[in-house]
Structures are given as C-alpha cells and as structure tokens.
Amino acid sequence: MHHILSLLFALLLTIPSFPLCSSYNHSNTCRSYCGNISIDYPFGLKYGCGHPGYRDLLYCINDVLMLHVASGSYRVLDIDYTFQALTLHDPHLSTCNSIVLGSKGNGFVVESWRAPFLTPAPDNAFLLIGCSAKSLLFQGLPSKHLACRNVSGLGCEDYYRCPAWGSFGPKTLGLGPPECCAVAYGDLGPNQGINLTKLDCQGYSSAYSLAPLRIDGPHEWSYGIRVKYSVQGHDAFCKTCEATRGTCGYSGDNGSEIRELCFCGTRNSTSSCDSITSVESMISKAITLKALPWNAIVTICILISMDLWNKG
C-alpha cells in the first residue's frame, strides 16, 4: 500500500495535467484501408483486429485486397457493410466471353470452423462445367438426388447463349451429362462446398443476382462470387464495446483460447471500456485538482489507495 501511495504522490508532483479518463480517448487502430476498400469490423488486417471468425482471412498485397480460404485466394472487389457481403474474383472463373477448363478454378470451400461466419449468398449461382458422368452431381449427393436448376433466374440454358460456347456447344440430351449444371451453394449439403476436384468438373462460372435489377441475358450477369458474412448473433459484444469508445478485437490463436476483447487505449477488457477499473478515472480527477490544499490531495490519495487495497 505504501509504494502505491508514493507512486500517486510522484504523479501529482511531476504531471501538471492529466486528461480525464485518458484511455477512453483513443483512435480506432484497427480501421484501415487496402487500396480504395475500407477494412472495418468484423474484418481486420492486423492480428487481434476484428471478429475472431474472420482471423487470417484478409491480406493487403500492393494495395490489392485478397481473401484466403481453404479452396484458394480471391481478389476482394468490394465489401458491402450495409448488406454484409463481399464480392470476390477468381482469375480462373469462366464468364460469358471465356470458358476456362482444366480444373484451374478455385471453386469455393471454407474451413469448417469458418463456415458459420462466411458462406456464398443464396442467390449466387455456381455453374459447373464439364463434369464427369461419375460426378456426385449426377449420382445423388449423400442424401438426395441433385437436379441442376436455375438459381435466382440464373441458369445454364441462358448461359449456353454466351459467345464462349461457340467453339463447343452443350451435349445433346441423352448422350451423357449436361456440359453445364447450375446449383446454389447450399444444394451440395453441409461441408461440401464447390470443390471442382471432388465434383470431378473441368471448370465453373459464378454469377449473382442484385435484385430488383433486371438484366437482359447472360452478357449482363454480374460474374464473381457474392459471399455473405455474419457474426452469428454475437455482435452484442462489439456494440457494447464501441458504445464505450472501445475497438473490437480478439486475443489468442489456434494454439490457445480465442476470446473477444475490447481495446481501450493501453488497456484491454473482456466486456467494455466501462469495466476498466475506475481507479484510473479517480487518479485523473485527483490530478486535475492540483490547486487544492495539500491536505485535501493527501486525503484523496489515501482514499484511492484504500480503493486499490480493497480491489487487490
């Protein structure tokens, strides 16, 4: 207790002023940019920033924002914080003007632990190209037979109209599996994903619908992968943290317990900045009262020391 009291006296003698509750007045060190894309919660580029469900996900390379999951790396074209969606680009994605075969495309597969936080939008159509007759698509996935279908108005019948199909057209019905099979991500069942090797497909395209926009044919489709993100109802922690001027983050990694943290300047909290001990505020108030008589200051220091003693 005596050394705490001495420290308080030293602070009073050497520091002319001290901003009230200084740890609350800090900038959000996790908010950043990559090129022209802003990076904010639940994402982060620095370790400890954002929601732990999105750790080790985004990387900024020469001002190009990249997303990395189990199936590979994708360029991030946009992050829509209003509708909680990312738009991704795979360089080996087939479009209306070019069909890429040879199983070069990434498809889309996320790690099982990340799946609750990141999944393609339900109106995103995956058009699988050149799949073998032995593919799971035509054998029935574990529990059901999968019929190729239109997804939000996007399907293979329209896709066949693209100029890229000019060099090789769709197979005639009855002579084997169709050259194109459109599915939604959820059609493949849990933990399946769009895995070209596992599905035995030569290529794929992906397009998404931005209703209520009306489009005139596949040449006007929005090609890319539209991925929805969600913190699964756990955003209450961050809202509480930000309401007390904190910054949302986490600590730990795959080798240790991962938990959400509220960054409060030089201090961290597992709830909010309001939970940081009130001693800091009491010290600040005592120092700002430096014009008081010494006996009053001594009394304040003793009260603070007693508070520390009871909390210690």
C-alpha positions as CSV (number, residue, x, y, z in Angstrom):
1,M,0.0,0.0,0.0
2,H,2.8,2.4,0.8
3,H,4.5,2.1,-2.5
4,I,1.1,2.7,-4.3
5,L,0.7,5.9,-2.2
6,S,4.2,7.1,-3.1
7,L,3.5,6.5,-6.8
8,L,0.4,8.6,-6.6
9,F,2.4,11.5,-4.9
10,A,5.0,11.2,-7.7
11,L,2.3,11.5,-10.3
12,L,0.9,14.6,-8.6
13,L,4.3,16.2,-8.4
14,T,5.6,15.5,-11.9
15,I,2.5,15.7,-14.1
16,P,0.9,19.2,-14.5
17,S,-2.3,17.9,-16.0
18,F,-3.9,14.6,-17.0
19,P,-6.8,14.2,-19.4
20,L,-9.9,12.8,-17.8
21,C,-10.2,9.1,-18.3
22,S,-7.5,9.2,-21.0
23,S,-7.7,5.6,-22.0
24,Y,-11.2,6.3,-23.5
25,N,-9.8,8.9,-25.9
26,H,-8.1,6.8,-28.5
27,S,-8.3,6.3,-32.2
28,N,-9.5,3.0,-33.8
29,T,-6.2,1.5,-34.7
30,C,-8.0,-1.5,-36.4
31,R,-9.8,0.5,-39.0
32,S,-7.7,0.7,-42.2
33,Y,-7.8,0.7,-46.0
34,C,-6.4,-1.5,-48.7
35,G,-6.5,0.4,-52.0
36,N,-9.9,2.0,-52.0
37,I,-11.6,-0.6,-49.8
38,S,-12.1,0.2,-46.1
39,I,-11.4,-2.6,-43.6
40,D,-13.7,-2.4,-40.6
41,Y,-15.3,-4.7,-38.1
42,P,-15.8,-7.7,-38.3
43,F,-12.7,-7.8,-40.6
44,G,-9.2,-6.8,-39.8
45,L,-5.7,-6.8,-41.4
46,K,-3.8,-6.7,-38.2
47,Y,-3.6,-9.6,-35.7
48,G,-6.2,-9.1,-33.0
49,C,-8.4,-6.8,-35.0
50,G,-12.0,-7.7,-36.0
51,H,-14.1,-10.7,-35.1
52,P,-12.1,-14.0,-34.4
53,G,-14.3,-15.8,-37.0
54,Y,-12.5,-13.7,-39.7
55,R,-8.9,-14.0,-38.4
56,D,-6.3,-14.8,-41.0
57,L,-8.8,-14.1,-43.8
58,L,-7.9,-10.8,-45.5
59,Y,-4.4,-9.7,-46.7
60,C,-3.4,-6.5,-48.4
61,I,-0.8,-7.1,-51.1
62,N,0.4,-4.0,-53.0
63,D,-2.9,-2.3,-52.3
64,V,-4.9,-5.3,-53.6
65,L,-7.2,-6.9,-51.0
66,M,-7.0,-10.7,-51.1
67,L,-9.2,-13.2,-49.3
68,H,-7.8,-16.7,-48.5
69,V,-9.8,-19.7,-47.5
70,A,-9.4,-23.5,-47.9
71,S,-10.0,-23.5,-51.7
72,G,-7.6,-20.7,-52.5
73,S,-7.1,-17.0,-52.8
74,Y,-9.5,-14.5,-54.3
75,R,-9.4,-10.8,-55.0
76,V,-11.9,-8.8,-53.0
77,L,-13.6,-6.4,-55.3
78,D,-16.0,-4.9,-52.7
79,I,-17.1,-5.1,-49.1
80,D,-20.7,-4.1,-48.6
81,Y,-21.1,-3.4,-44.9
82,T,-24.8,-2.5,-45.3
83,F,-25.8,-5.8,-46.8
84,Q,-23.0,-7.8,-45.1
85,A,-21.5,-9.2,-48.3
86,L,-18.2,-9.5,-50.1
87,T,-17.7,-9.7,-53.9
88,L,-14.8,-11.9,-54.9
89,H,-13.0,-12.6,-58.2
90,D,-11.3,-15.8,-59.2
91,P,-9.0,-15.3,-62.2
92,H,-9.9,-18.7,-63.5
93,L,-13.6,-18.1,-63.3
94,S,-15.4,-18.7,-66.6
95,T,-17.5,-15.8,-67.9
96,C,-19.7,-15.1,-70.9
97,N,-16.7,-14.4,-73.1
98,S,-14.3,-17.0,-71.8
99,I,-14.6,-20.6,-70.6
100,V,-11.7,-21.9,-68.5
101,L,-11.3,-25.6,-68.3
102,G,-8.6,-27.9,-66.8
103,S,-9.9,-27.6,-63.2
104,K,-7.9,-24.4,-62.8
105,G,-10.6,-22.6,-60.9
106,N,-10.7,-22.4,-57.1
107,G,-14.4,-23.1,-56.7
108,F,-15.3,-22.2,-53.2
109,V,-14.7,-24.1,-50.0
110,V,-14.2,-22.6,-46.5
111,E,-12.8,-24.2,-43.4
112,S,-15.4,-26.0,-41.2
113,W,-14.8,-23.7,-38.3
114,R,-15.3,-20.6,-40.5
115,A,-18.4,-21.8,-42.3
116,P,-20.9,-20.3,-39.8
117,F,-19.4,-16.9,-40.5
118,L,-18.8,-17.0,-44.3
119,T,-20.9,-18.6,-47.0
120,P,-21.9,-17.7,-50.6
121,A,-25.2,-15.8,-50.9
122,P,-28.3,-17.9,-51.6
123,D,-28.8,-16.0,-54.9
124,N,-25.3,-16.8,-56.1
125,A,-25.4,-19.4,-58.9
126,F,-22.5,-21.7,-59.4
127,L,-22.5,-23.1,-63.0
128,L,-20.3,-26.2,-63.0
129,I,-18.9,-27.0,-66.4
130,G,-17.7,-30.3,-68.0
131,C,-18.5,-32.6,-65.0
132,S,-18.0,-36.3,-65.4
133,A,-20.9,-38.7,-65.5
134,K,-19.4,-40.2,-62.3
135,S,-19.6,-36.8,-60.6
136,L,-21.6,-36.6,-57.3
137,L,-23.8,-34.1,-59.1
138,F,-25.3,-36.9,-61.1
139,Q,-25.0,-39.8,-58.6
140,G,-27.0,-38.1,-55.9
141,L,-25.2,-36.4,-53.1
142,P,-25.1,-38.2,-49.7
143,S,-28.8,-37.9,-49.0
144,K,-30.6,-36.7,-52.2
145,H,-30.5,-36.6,-56.0
146,L,-29.4,-33.2,-57.1
147,A,-31.2,-31.7,-60.1
148,C,-29.5,-28.9,-62.0
149,R,-31.7,-25.8,-61.7
150,N,-31.9,-22.1,-62.1
151,V,-30.8,-20.1,-59.2
152,S,-32.5,-16.7,-58.8
153,G,-33.1,-16.7,-62.6
154,L,-29.5,-17.6,-63.4
155,G,-29.1,-21.0,-65.2
156,C,-27.3,-22.9,-67.9
157,E,-30.0,-22.6,-70.6
158,D,-29.2,-18.8,-70.7
159,Y,-25.5,-19.4,-70.1
160,Y,-25.4,-21.5,-73.3
161,R,-26.2,-18.4,-75.2
162,C,-22.9,-16.8,-74.4
163,P,-20.3,-16.5,-77.2
164,A,-17.8,-18.5,-75.2
165,W,-19.9,-21.6,-76.0
166,G,-19.4,-21.1,-79.8
167,S,-16.5,-23.4,-80.0
168,F,-18.2,-26.3,-78.2
169,G,-21.9,-26.5,-77.6
170,P,-24.0,-28.3,-75.0
171,K,-24.3,-32.1,-75.4
172,T,-27.5,-33.4,-76.9
173,L,-29.9,-34.7,-74.3
174,G,-29.5,-38.4,-73.6
175,L,-25.9,-38.6,-74.8
176,G,-24.4,-38.0,-71.3
177,P,-24.4,-35.5,-68.5
178,P,-25.0,-31.8,-69.5
179,E,-22.0,-29.7,-70.1
180,C,-23.3,-27.2,-67.5
181,C,-25.1,-27.7,-64.2
182,A,-26.2,-24.8,-62.2
183,V,-26.5,-25.1,-58.4
184,A,-26.7,-23.0,-55.3
185,Y,-24.0,-23.4,-52.7
186,G,-26.5,-24.8,-50.2
187,D,-27.7,-27.5,-52.6
188,L,-24.5,-29.5,-52.1
189,G,-25.1,-30.1,-48.4
190,P,-23.1,-29.2,-45.3
191,N,-19.3,-29.2,-45.5
192,Q,-19.3,-29.9,-49.3
193,G,-18.5,-26.6,-51.0
194,I,-17.7,-26.1,-54.6
195,N,-14.7,-28.4,-54.9
196,L,-14.0,-29.0,-58.6
197,T,-11.7,-31.9,-58.0
198,K,-14.2,-33.7,-55.7
199,L,-17.1,-33.0,-58.0
200,D,-15.0,-34.1,-61.0
201,C,-15.7,-30.9,-63.0
202,Q,-13.4,-29.2,-65.5
203,G,-14.4,-25.6,-64.7
204,Y,-17.0,-23.3,-63.3
205,S,-18.6,-20.0,-63.5
206,S,-20.3,-18.0,-60.8
207,A,-22.9,-15.2,-61.1
208,Y,-25.1,-13.4,-58.6
209,S,-28.3,-11.5,-58.7
210,L,-28.7,-8.0,-57.5
211,A,-32.5,-7.8,-57.3
212,P,-34.5,-5.9,-58.3
213,L,-32.2,-5.0,-61.2
214,R,-33.5,-6.5,-64.5
215,I,-30.9,-8.0,-66.8
216,D,-31.1,-8.9,-70.4
217,G,-29.2,-12.1,-70.9
218,P,-26.0,-13.7,-69.5
219,H,-23.8,-11.0,-71.0
220,E,-25.2,-8.6,-68.4
221,W,-24.8,-11.0,-65.5
222,S,-22.6,-10.0,-62.6
223,Y,-19.8,-12.5,-62.7
224,G,-18.0,-13.3,-59.4
225,I,-18.7,-14.9,-56.1
226,R,-21.0,-13.0,-53.7
227,V,-20.3,-14.1,-50.2
228,K,-22.4,-13.3,-47.2
229,Y,-20.8,-12.8,-43.8
230,S,-22.4,-12.9,-40.3
231,V,-21.1,-12.8,-36.7
232,Q,-23.9,-15.2,-35.8
233,G,-25.7,-13.0,-33.4
234,H,-22.6,-12.3,-31.4
235,D,-22.4,-8.6,-32.4
236,A,-23.8,-7.5,-29.0
237,F,-20.2,-7.7,-27.6
238,C,-18.9,-5.3,-30.2
239,K,-21.8,-2.9,-29.9
240,T,-21.2,-2.6,-26.2
241,C,-17.5,-2.1,-26.7
242,E,-18.0,0.6,-29.3
243,A,-20.6,2.3,-27.2
244,T,-17.9,2.9,-24.6
245,R,-15.4,4.2,-27.3
246,G,-13.6,0.9,-27.5
247,T,-12.3,-1.1,-30.5
248,C,-13.5,-4.6,-31.1
249,G,-10.9,-7.4,-31.4
250,Y,-9.7,-10.7,-30.0
251,S,-6.7,-12.4,-28.5
252,G,-5.3,-15.9,-28.8
253,D,-4.7,-18.2,-31.8
254,N,-5.2,-21.8,-32.9
255,G,-2.9,-22.9,-30.2
256,S,-4.6,-21.1,-27.3
257,E,-8.1,-20.0,-26.3
258,I,-9.5,-17.4,-28.6
259,R,-11.7,-14.7,-27.0
260,E,-13.2,-11.4,-27.9
261,L,-11.6,-8.3,-26.5
262,C,-12.5,-4.6,-26.2
263,F,-9.4,-2.5,-26.8
264,C,-9.5,0.6,-24.6
265,G,-6.3,2.6,-25.4
266,T,-3.5,1.0,-23.4
267,R,-5.9,-1.4,-21.6
268,N,-8.0,-4.3,-22.8
269,S,-11.3,-5.6,-21.4
270,T,-13.4,-8.7,-21.9
271,S,-16.6,-6.7,-21.8
272,S,-16.3,-2.9,-22.4
273,C,-14.2,0.1,-21.6
274,D,-16.6,0.9,-18.8
275,S,-15.4,-2.2,-17.0
276,I,-11.8,-0.8,-16.8
277,T,-11.2,0.0,-13.1
278,S,-12.4,3.3,-12.0
279,V,-9.1,4.0,-10.3
280,E,-7.7,5.5,-13.5
281,S,-10.6,8.0,-13.5
282,M,-10.1,8.8,-9.9
283,I,-6.4,9.5,-10.4
284,S,-7.2,11.8,-13.3
285,K,-9.7,13.7,-11.2
286,A,-7.3,14.0,-8.3
287,I,-4.5,15.4,-10.6
288,T,-6.8,17.9,-12.2
289,L,-7.4,19.2,-8.6
290,K,-3.8,20.1,-8.2
291,A,-4.8,23.6,-7.0
292,L,-6.3,22.1,-3.8
293,P,-4.5,22.3,-0.5
294,W,-2.0,19.5,0.2
295,N,-4.1,18.1,3.0
296,A,-7.0,17.6,0.6
297,I,-4.8,16.0,-2.0
298,V,-3.3,13.6,0.7
299,T,-6.9,12.7,1.7
300,I,-7.7,11.9,-2.0
301,C,-4.6,9.8,-2.3
302,I,-5.5,7.8,0.8
303,L,-9.0,7.1,-0.5
304,I,-7.6,5.9,-3.8
305,S,-5.1,3.7,-2.0
306,M,-7.9,2.2,0.1
307,D,-9.8,1.5,-3.1
308,L,-6.8,-0.2,-4.6
309,W,-6.3,-2.2,-1.4
310,N,-10.0,-3.4,-1.4
311,K,-9.8,-4.4,-5.1
312,G,-6.5,-6.1,-4.8
